[in-house]
Amino acid sequence: MRWPRGLTRLCYGGDYNPEQWPEAVWADDVELMRRARVNLVTVGVFAWSRLEPAAGAYDFGWLDRVLDLLHDGGVRVALATPTASPPPWFSLAHPDALPVTADGVRLHHGSRDTYCPSAPAYRSAALRIAGALATRYRDHPALALWHVHNEYSAACHCAHSAAAFRRWLRHRHGDLATLNDAWDTSFWSQHYGDWEQIGTPRATRYLANPGHELDFRRFCSDELLAAYTDQRDLLRTVTPDVPVTTNYVLGGWVPVDHARWSAEVDLVAIDHYPSQVGIGAEEQTALAADLARSWARRSPGGPGWLLMESAPNLIYTAGRMHTKEPGRMARHSLAHVARGSRGAMFFQWRAPRGGAERFHSALVPHAGPDSRIFREAVALGATLDQLSEVDEGAVHAPIGIGWDAESWWALQGPGLPAELDYLAEVSAAHRALWQAGIGTDFVSPGEPLARWKMLVLPARYLVTDAFAAQLGEWVAAGGQLVVTYLSGVADEHGRVRLGGYPGALRDLLGIRVEEFWPLAEGETLTLSSQPPGATGSFWSETVRLAGAEPVIGYAEGPLAGQPAVTRHRVGSGTAWYVSTRLDEAAYRWLLTSMAATAGIEPTCPAAPDGVEAVRRSTPDTSWLFLFNHTDRPHRVPVSGTVLIDANRGPGELAHPQPVSEVLVPPGGVAVLREPSPAPAAERGVHDPQDIRHV
């Protein structure tokens, strides 16, 4: 496995920006890092103007001293290429490399990400600074990892981008006839007769062409990936034994297909900042970690992944910051470790005095080390040291949830019957199983399906013929499939499949949907059958049976008496269809009932509601993580030896003898070494819950 060189413990640290501070502060920083047991820091990620103050003129002296100090202090370095923030001299010398918005406005220097990823001058300058760093520090003993760029996410509509987009379209479609067919350009007189007639999807008078917009999102992902691999290949040539990665940022505005990118990074690294204040932050943490672990299956570095950035003590919501309660930083960090992260990293080490993110969370806050935040950072470092043995453990998840960035992009396009939030649909499925204590993976296009007993496809809008056939074979072989509304409706180009919805999946699901019935905001429909009081919202459909049988029906409204949820037996498996947004209780009931019939039970069946359980295991050992997300203590029956006990302070020895139960305090965490691995995917159920018909 390609991983940071020289690290034998879980990674702990974060972004360190010494260029923002007088040199006298650096020695204090290293001493504080030693106190907190920090062993890895990212350096130089936004330092381009200090490293190359003029074109081709470098100032590495300060960075030499920083890396020497860190090495002497036992801290290793993820050395960043600073290409996310070009310096002022570059923007002045190459105004054509400044980004242009879809409205045609050219942006100016003064923030981060102010560049066009397709501009030749930018790509050349990025390679030049990356090469200079690689040449100078190739043999430095602190170098453990290359951190390329930062949070690739930029899109541009300038002439450079338009030319690159046309080249990409030629490669994808081959000729204009194929492109015109894929985009259905006969609509609104958009038929193209020459490649030069095609630009990026700029702002238009009314609705844009959805095929045009979808292909542009694909292009942006590929163009940014090319910018990354340019630097990666150069770094690998100079330092072939140093792994290379970049940090993924998550969000609907990010034009990056992280699943596809993961085959190109030596380790998957994510940044995660929850946006919800209540228990939703814990749900978002679990979802992000499960995504990262699932993407890491494609990485040549193996299944391990790394939480590269998170906020120590703040949750960023719309318009304000929420302070994390005592212990929540550790709980979030260990939740990532439980799901496969090989450490916990933060942005940032020391809070800056000025700049746009002067109030961003940091391990050393403005108040300094005499603060709750830093004391919790020291405690977390001690805790992570005690958990080094879990590093090789894998997480077993018997249920897969479909993940498709391209369907997400297509559902953000124009002219749809309702504004559907793809991430919210995926999150609802994940949340239902998370609340039930059942482990989940995410399944990306092209992956074999045999490893999962059950698969949930929320709003899988784009479905290829090949994927439809793969699903059919998997279900027939015994798989349990759940498909929700707006799935299979369109082909890979975003063209609606004719003959009735859900298009490519009609035969597999044994249904035919004639009409969509989107519901008004706040409107709900009562549903029949189990569970009592179940409702649907947001969406409903006219579902005609074509081999399937009804399980839950609509009990009111124009669709009263018609199926809302159906089941179709195919070979040894079953394909289910959900035509409305079930309320949380009903969705959880449906998915957990299906899991039970597939022989899947919770990771820790004895854990009470509000106590999350995650297991990592090797062929010889397993580790059980317990997280109490409630405001009262809970006793959990267990079998094992306690490694981490929230009732004891960091560094205190946990109970050395096997225990039969553990008390997890409010907001606390416990970790146990179990006598033998017992992944949930390998356990059966004795009394599965029956799912009755309407």
N, C-alpha and C positions, 0 to 999 in steps of 0.2 A: 504494500500500500504506500503510495506517495503521500507524505505527510510532513509537517514542519520538522526540519532537521533538529536533532539534539534535544527533543522534548520527550520525556518519559512519563510525565504527569498530564492530567487534563489541562488544557490551555486556559489561562486566566490572565486578563489584562484588558487592553482596548487601544483606542486611538490616542497616540501621544504626539503633541504638537509643540516641540521645544522651540521652534522658530518664533512662537508667539510670546516667549518669555526671555528675560535676561539670563545670561549664562549662569549667574549665581544661583538660580533656582534649580538648575538641572541636577546638581548633586543631591539637593533635598528631595527631588522627585524620585531619584533612584533609591534613596534610603526608604522613602515611604513605600515604594514598590516592594522592597524587600520585606517590610513589615506586613504588607498585605499578601505576600507570597505570589505576586505577579510574576509570570514567567514568559509572557509574549506580549509585545506591543506593536501596533502598526505605526510606522514613522514615515512622514513625508507626503501624505496623501494629498495635501493642499499646499505644497511648498514649492511649486514650480518657479514662482517669481523670485524666491530666495535661492534656489538651486541654479537657475539660469537667468541672472538679472538682465542680460542682454543676449541677443541671438548668438549662440555658439560660444558664449563666455560663461564659464561655470564657477560657482563658489561652493566647493564641497568641504571646506575646512571645518565649518561649524557642524556639518553632519558627521564628519570623521570623529570629532570629539564626542558627539552624542552617542554614536554607536560604540565607541570605546568605553564610555561610562556605563552604558547598559550591559555590555559584555562583562565588564569587571564586576557588575552588581548581580550577575547571574540571570539577566533578562535577555531573551532572544527577540529577534526583530522580524516582523513581516514588513519588508521594505516595499513601499508603494511607489508606483509610477504616478506622477502628479498630474496626469493628463485630463482630469475632469475640470480643471480650472486653469486655462491658459493665462499667462501673465499679460499685463497691459501692453508691453511692447509688441507682443504677437498680434493682438487685436488691432493696434494702430497700423502695423505693417501689412496686415492681411484683412482688410475690412470685408472682403468677399467671403471670408471664413466665419463671419458672424452669422448666427442662425436667423432664419426668416420664419415668421409664424404663418399659419394657414390664411390669415388675413392679409398677408403680404407685407407685414411690418418687420423691418430688420431690427433685431435687438442689439443692445450696446453693452460694452464691458461694464462690470460693476457687481457681478454676482458669480455664482458657480455655473458650470455647464453652458457657458456662453461660447459655443463653437458649433460648426456643422460637421457631423461625422464623415461626410462625403468630400469635404474640401481637401484637395491634394496638399495644400500648405499645412493644414492641421495634421493630417496623417503623417506627413514627413517630419514635422516638428515633434510629434508624439514619439515616433520611433527614435529620433535623435536623442531626446532626453532619456528614454528608456535604455538605449544602448550605452549612453554615458554612465548611467547608474550601474548597469550590469558590469561594465568593464572595470569601474573603480572598486566595486564591492564584491566582486565574484569570490574572493578568498577571505572575506571578513568573517571571523568566527561567530559573530552575532547573527549572521544571515540565516534565517530558518525557512523563509517563505517569501515568494514574490506576490505582492498584492497589486494587481493591475487596475489602474483607474479607480473609479468609485461610483457605484450604483449606476451602471449604464442605463440611460433612460431617455436620452435626447432624441428629438425628431426635428427635421428641418425641411423647409419648402423652397430653398433657394435654387439657383440654376444648377449648382453642383449636384444637389440632391435629385433634381429632375432628371439630369443626364444619367446619374447612377441608377435611378429608378427605371428608366427606359432600358438600360442594359440588363437589369434584373428581370424585367418583363420579357425581353427577348429570350433570355435563358429559360424562363419558366414556361412560356407559352409557345415559343418557336416562331410563330408567324402571327400576323394581324388577324387572319381569319379565326384562328383559335382563340385569341384574346377577345375579339368582338363577340364570339359565341359565349365565352365564359362570363363576360360582363353584361351580356344581353343588351348591347349598345344600340340596337334598333329602337329601344325605348327612348323617347324624347330626343331623337335625332342625334345620338351620341356616337354613331358609327365612325370609326377611325380609318382613314385611308393612308396615313403615313405615321411612322413612329414619332416623328417630331411633333405631332399634334397632341401627344400625351404628356401631361405634366403631373405633378403631385396633386392630390385632391385639395386644392385651395378652397377657401370659403366661396360659396355659391349663392345664387339668388334664392334657391329653395333646396329641396332634398338632393343630396349628392348621390352618385351611383354607388350602391353598396358593394358591388364587386371591386370597383376601383379603390374604395376605402379599405376593404379587407386585404387586398393585395399590397397596399401601401404599408399596413401594419406588419405584414409578413416581411416586406422589404426592409423596414426599419429594424426589425429583429436581426435579419441576416446581415445588414450593413454594420450594425453595432457589433455583431459577433465577429465580422471581418476585422473591425478596428481592434478588438480584443486579441484575436489570433495573430494579427501582425506583431503585436508586442510579445505575446506568449512565445511565438516561434523564435523571435530574436533572443529572448531571455533563456529559452531552452538551449539554444546554440551556445551561449556564453557560459551558462551554469546548468548543465544537464542534470545535475543531482539535486537541484533545488526545485521543489514543487511550485506551480504557478496557479493562481486562482484570481477571481474577482468577486466582489460582494454583491449579491442579488438584493434588489429592493422590490417590495411587493406593492401592487396597487393597480387599479384599473387604468391609470394614465401611463403605465409602463409598457412600451411596445417591445417586450422581450418575451420570447417563448423559453422560459427557464428549463423546462423539461428537455428540449432539444439542445440548449446550451450546455447541459450538464455532461454531455459526452466530450466536451472540449476543455473542461477544467479538471485539474488534478485533485481537487476536493471541492465539494459544494459548500459555499459560505453564504449565509443570509444575514440581512439586517431585519430586525423585527421590533416594531414599536406599536403596541396595542393602542387602539383608539377608543376603547370603551372603559368606563370607570368601574362598573360593578363586576359581577362574575363573568361578564362578556370578555374581559381582558384575559381571564384564564382560558376561556374557550378559544379565543384568538391565538393564544400562545400554543395551545395544543395543535390547532390546525396548521399554523406556520411550521411547527416542528415536524409534523407528519408529512407536510409537503416537502420540506427539505430532505428528510430521510428517504422519501420516495424518489425524488430527483436524483439523490446520490447513488441509487442503484445503477444509473447510467454512466457514472463517473469512472474513469480508469483508476481513480484512487480508491475505489471500493465504497462500501456502504456507509462509512463514517462521514460526518459532516460537521460544520462548525457554525455556531452562533457568533458571527463576526461583530455585530453591533446590536446593542440594546441600551435602553435608558436606565441608569441605576435607580433613580428615585422619582421619576415623573412619568405620567401617562399623558400623551398629547391628544386632546380632544379638539373639536372644532371651536376655535376662538379662545381657548384657555388651557392651562396646564393643571393637572391634578397630581397632588403629591401621593406617592405610594405609601401605604401604611407600613409601620415597622414589620420587617420580615417578608414583605412582598417581593422585594428585589431577589432574595434568596429563593423564594418559592417559584418565581418565574424562571430564574436561571436553572434551577434543578429540574424544572419541568422540561426544559430543552434537553438537559443531559439525560433525563429518563428516556426520552424519545430518540436518543442516538447521537446527540451533539457531543463532540469530544472536548467540550469546554464551554466557557461563558466569557464573552468579550463585550466591551462596552464602548459607546461613544459618549463621553470621552474621558481621558484620565483627569485632566485639570480644567475646571471651568474658566473660560477666557474672560479678560476684563472688558473687551470690546468686540465689535463685529456683530454680524447679523444673528449669530447663535450664542450671544453672550449669556443668555439664561438657559441654555441647553443643559440638561442633566449631566453630572460628572461624578466620578468616584471621589475626587478631591474638590468639594464645592467652593464657592466664594468664601464660605466661613472657614475653610481650611481643614486640616486633619482633626482638629478638636470638634467633631461634629458627628451626629448620628449616622450620616451617610458613610463617612469613612470608617467608622467603627463597624458598620455592617459589611463594608467591603473587606475589612480584615477578617471578620468572622466567616464570610463566604470563601475567602481564600483558604482558610483552615479546613472548611467543610469539603471543598473540592479536593484538597490533598487526601482526605480520608476516603475519597471515592475513586481513586485512581484505578482500582481493580475492576471497576465496571466498564472500563474503556473498550474492552473487546466484546462486550455483550451486544447481541443483536435484539431488535424488537420484532416480535412476531405478531402480525395482524392478519386475521383470517378474512377480513372484509375489505374490499377495495371500493373506492369512490372515484368515479371518472373525473379526470381533469383534462381540459382541453383549452389552451389559450386562444386558439383560433375561433372556437365557439364563443368564447368571452368577447373577442373583438367583434365578431359578426353580430352579436346581440347588443353591441353598442352602436350599431349602424342605424341608418335612417329608415323610416317608413314601416316600422314594426307595429303590430296591433297594440302593444303596450310596452312601456319602458320596464324591462326586466333586468334586475341586477344579478348577473351570473354568479358572482362571488357569494351573494346572499343565498342563492339556491344551493350552492355547494356547501356553504357554511351550515345551512339548516340540516342537511343530511349528516354532516360530521357532528353537529351539536347533539342530534338525537342519539347517536351511538356513543358519543363522549359522555353524555349524561347517564347512559345505561352502563358505562364502564367497559365497553367493548372496543378493542383496539382496531384502528383503521389505517390503511394505506391509501395512497392516491395512485391511480392508474392512468398513465399517459398514452397517447396514440402510439401504436406499434409494439407495445409490450405484450408478451404472452400472458394469457389469463389463467393458466392452470394452477398457479399458486394460491388463488383465492377461491373460497367456497361460495362467496356471495359478492355481488357487484351492484352498486347503486350508480345510476347515470342521471344526475340532475341537469335538466335543460341542455342536453347534448344536441345543440341545434344543427351542427354540421356532422353528417355521417357519410363516410364513403361506402361504396359497395363492398370493398374488401373488409372494412370493419364490421358491417352488418353481417357478412358471412362468418367472420370470426366469432361474433357474439352467438350466432345461431349454432355453431359447432360446440361452443363452450356450454351453452344451456343444454343442448341435447345430451351432452356427456355428464350432466348432473348439476350444472351451475344454477344458482338462484339469482335472477336478474330483476332489478327494480328500475324502471324507466319513468321519468316524470315528464310533464307537459313541455311542449316546445322542443322535443327531442326528435332527431331524425327527419326534421321538416325540410332541410335543405341539403344539397350536395356540397362538395368541398369548395365550390365556387360561390356558394351562397344562393344558388338558384333553387327555388321551391320545387320539390318533387311533386309531380302531378298524381292524381288518382285518389287523393285523400291523405290526411295526416295519420300517423307520424311517418309518412314517407317510407324511407328505407327499412323501417322497423315494423311496418304493418303486419306482415306475415308472421314474424317472430312473436309479436304480442297478441296476435289473433284478434285484432280490432281494426276499425276504420273510423277515423274522426272526420265528420263532415263539416263542422263549424266550430270556430272558437267563440266563447262567450266570456270575454274579459269582464271582470267585476269592477264596480266603482270603488274608489278608495274608501276603506272602512267597511265595505259591504261583506257580509258573511252569509254562507248557506249552511243550513243544518243538514247533516248527513245521517244516513240510516245505519243500523247494525253497530258492531263494536268499533271503538269503545263508546259507551254511552255519552251523549253530548258532543260528539265529534263535529267539527265544522270545517268548511273550506272557505278560502278567501282568494282574492287577486285574480283568479283564473277559473274557468270551467269550460267544458266542451261537450258537444254532442257525440257520444261514443256509441258506435254500432258494433255489436259482437260479431266476430267472424271466426269462431272457434274458441274464444276465451269465455270464461264464466265470471259473473259479477261477484264481488266480495263486499264492497261498500257502495251504496247508491246515494243519489241526491234525494233529499226528502222534501224539498220545497223549491219554489221558483219554476221557471219555464222548463227546467230539466228534471223536475220531480219524477221519480220512478225510474230514471235512467241510471246507468252505471257511472260511478265516479272512480272506483278502483276495480281493476279486473285482474284475473289470473289465467294464464294459458300454459297448460302442461305440454312440454316439448321434449320428447325422448325421456331421459331420466331427470330432467330439470324442469324449472318453472320460470316463466317470464311474466312479471307483474307490470301493470301500467297505472300511474296515478295522474289523474286529469285535473286536479285542483291542488291548491296549496293547503295541505292539511295543517290544522293547528298543532302546536308542539307536542301535546300529549298524544294525539292520534298518530302523528308521524313516528314518534318514539315507539308507540305500541306496535305499529305495523312493522317497523324495521327490526325491533327486538323479537317479535313473534316469528318473523321469517328467519332470523338468526337462530332461534331455538330449534326450528324445524331442520335447519342445516347442521345442527349439532354444535353450535357456537354458544358459549356462555361468557359472562364477564371475566375480565382478568382476575379479579378477586371477588367472587360472589358474596363473600361475607362483609364486604365494605359497605357501610351505610351510605345513604344518599348524601351527597356533598363531599364525600371522601373519594378522591380520584386515585386509581391504582394503575401503575404501568410496570411492565416487567421487561428486563433485559436478560439475555441468557446466552451461554455457550453450551456446547454439548455436555459439559461437566458441572456447570454452576448456573444459578440464576439469582437475580437481584430484584427485589420488589420495592418500588417507590410508592409511598402513600402520601397524598397531599390533602390536608383538611381545609376545604374552602368555606367552612361554616364558622359561626361565631361561638361554637361550644365544643368541648372536647369529645372525642369519640374513641372508644375501644374497638380494636379490630382484631379478630382471631387470626393468628398467623402461625407459621412454623419456620423458625430460622434464628439467625444471630443478628442482633441489631448493630448496624454500622453507624447510622446517624439517628440520633434521638433528639427531637426538638425540645425535650424537657431538660436536656443538658447543654452546657455551653460549648462553643467551638473548641475542639481540642480535648475536651473531656472524654475519657474512655466510655464507650457505650457498654451495655450489659454484655459481659464476655461469654455468658452461657446461653444456650438456646432458650427461646421464649415461646409461649403459646398464645400470647396476645401482646399488643402494643397500644399504648395510649398516645393518640396524636392530638396535641392541643389545638385550640382555635388558630387557624392560619399557619399551622405547623407542618413539618415534613418529617417523615421517618423513612429510613432505608434499611432493608434487611437482606442479608445473604441467606438464601434458602438452601436446604440440604440437597436439592436436585432441581434441575430446570423443569418447569411445568408451563410451557407456553399455552395460552388459551386456545390457540389454533388446533392443539392436539387433544383437547378435552371434549367429551361428549355431554349430552344433556339427557337426564332420565325421564323428565316429564315435560316435553315441549308443549307450549301453549297452543291451543287449537284456534285456528282462524276460521270463523264461521262465515257462511254465505249470507247474502242479504235475505 
